[in-house]
Structure formats: C-alpha cells, structure tokens
C-alpha cells in the first residue's frame, strides 16, 4: 500500500518567507504610530490569506484593525510591549495558542543581524547543554522505564539522544513518559518516538490539512526505527496544562491508537501547525496554517486539549502512573518470583508516597546488632539498615508499625519470637523468607 512520507513539519514553528515578504526596514528601539499601523496591516493581511480557517482569520484581522483604530496600541512605543498586546489580541478571538507576535530583529528575514546566543556559545552548544530537550532518564522500582521530555529539538543530535535514551530503557517492563510542561517542538521527532511503540506496518497517525498551501496529507509512523520496536510494552504519559503542540501530538496519537494511558490534567489545546513570518520593522508573527486531526476519526485536540485517562493533580501524576504500571505488571507477569518482586516494589512506592509514622519507642525497640553483623540503627529519626557496621546506612521505609521496605525490593518485618527475643524477618524479592535474630545492642560507634 502506498504511503506518503511522514510529516516532517510536525507541530514545529518554521520560518517561512515567500517573495511577498518584501524588504524589511531596520528594527527600531522605539516605534511610532506609522510603524504600528504597518505591522497591524501586514499581520492582518497575512491572517486573511494564510490562517487555517478563512472566516476566523478575517475575524482576527478585523479585531486587530479595530483595536488599532480605537487607540489600544497608541501608548505602545516599546516594540516588545506592542508585540505583547498584539499576542493577547490575536489569541482573544478563538484561543489559538499558536498565534503570537514577537519582536525579534535578529530572526531570519526580519532585517536585522542574527543574534548571538547568551555567552557567545554556538547554537548547537546551547542545545547540548539543554540535552536536546531530554531530561531525566531512569529505571524506577519494579523495572519501570521513565523518560522526562522537555521539548522536541528536532535536530539530528536530538534524534540521536532520543535513540540513546530508548536504548538504555529497552529492558524495562513498562514505560512512563513525562510530558508535563513540555511546550512543543518538532513533529518529526514526535513521530520518531511514537514509531518505536507501534508495529512495523506503518500506521496513519495524523491528518494534516493546510489551507494556505492547499494540501491534505496523512502522516504515517516510520516503517523502520533503530533499536528495539516495543509494540506491547504498557505506556503511561504524564500531561498537564503546560503540555502543548508537539507534546500533545505524542500524547494524542498514542492515546488514540490505544497504546498509552494519559495521567494528569488536560493539555493546552494547541493543535495547529504554525509558521513564523516576518512582518515589518523587526516584528514576526506565528500564524496557524494547518488543521491537525486523527487520521481515522477526525478528532482534534485544538482548544479542547488531550484529556487524561486518569485525572489527578499533575503533581501526583508520576506516583499514580508508577503505581498503575506496577498494578498492570502484577496482573500480566507469569513468573511467580518476578510477580513477587513487582508486588514488593509497589508496596515500597506506595509507602514512600504516603509515609507511615511509627512511634519512636517502637523504632528504638528494633535497633540492635543482628546475626551476620547486620545493624539496625536510628539516625535522625529514621530507621536505617547496614549489612555490617562498616557499610553505609540505607533507609527503611515504613509500611506499618512493624514492616518496612529496604531498597524497594526487600520487606523487613520486626517481631518477637516465642522467648520474647526481637528478630528481623526479611521477605526477599523472590517471595522467600529469611529470619535473622537480634544478638545485641547497636555498636558504640553507631549509637545515637
């Protein structure tokens, strides 16, 4: 079956300049009424010609012209203040978050010199220090992969960094992608990441209709990806009101394909594809060019956002998704030892999220030296475990008054035997029990 090339533009703001852009005048430090009128007229003309919906484009253009005529911009001699006022008015008609005006005299086609990044560093070095939009990559208790994504850079280096992160997480049994506050970027990178979690038979993921260019295209997932293609691994995506544009693309597509559950709050609702166009005197505007929807159902996320499958306070989304992932693994894992390990990890994660307070007298009663040189001590109000007196301490997380979790993998219960002697019963990751009697007090050098 013939497939169109994957949509490379994505939800990425591209600098676009046609012959109609015209020559740009030098960027001023202050602007007068004539400049403001020139900017509004140029921007309004572009909205009428290019905006994704013709009628709405005319309404927005009329709003700007009316505001100019009413004197709403008369006091805006600072070009940056003027761009802020324009942005507010651009978005006031229909809430399109991809509409904006900016004062960027160094931008391509704006008539001014290109800016040097802070400190004079080359742009690729700035991106490197930002890790190409990738944040923390980790393996959480229970062998759950975690990837925090701050943005889709879209560069070859960003794609390579993403591939490296996925390679590191290939051995995990579930995946959590953290897109909270992810403001957008490259749709190409979004599609690249999506393609690792769907079948090799390319899948139609988005329909992109471009009124300005008169095109109608279907974006398909990639037929081949480097590394492992993980079609069955369960996925959770953390979202909030700050998840926008290409971040919504990723969340929306995997949710619509039934490959992921979203956790948190609804997203920003920035569902158009935009271009950046120079206007006049150092001003540029972001204008929405396309309507983006599910290729099968026609469903969009513009204005309404991607709705969470599990609605929780975004600050709690990670713990909720992690527990959901562990619950899923407990149901699906066949090996009893692995299932027991997942169960212990879940108990630990729950205990850390909702700490149980144990009375100090009880904690003191658990301290001492145990068989094999093991030491249980109280440090700073926290019960800690040492394999022997020379080892560093590891915190015991309380599940209830007598049971704790060590290293997210071992349950430790303190109890007295028939003679009244304290003992420590360890439930190991495979579910087996190991009873360790208390032999004496905490060594003097470790006593509080």
Secondary structure, 3 states (H helix, E strand, C coil): CCCCCCCCCCCCCEECCCHHHCCCCCCCCCCCHHHHHHHHHHHHHHHHHHCCCHHHHHHHHHHHHHHHHCCCCCCCCCHHHHHHHHHHHHHHCCCCCCCEEEECCCCCCCCCCCCCCHHHCCHHHHHHHCHHHEEEEEEECCCEEEEEECCECCCHHHHHHHHHHHHHCCCCCEEEEECCCCCCECHHHHHHHHHCCCCCCCCEEEEEEECCCCEEEEEECCCCCCCCCCCCCEEEEEECCCCCCHHHHHHHHHHHCCCEEEEECCCCCCCEEEEEEECCCCEEEEEEEEEEEECCCCCCCCCCCCCCCEECCHHHHHHHHHHHHHHHHHHHCCCHHHHHHHHHHHHHHHHHHCCCCCCHHHHHHHCEEEHHHEEEEEECCEEEEECCCCCCCEEEEECCCCEEEECCCEEEEEEECCCCCEEEEEECCCCCEEEEEEEECCCHHHCC
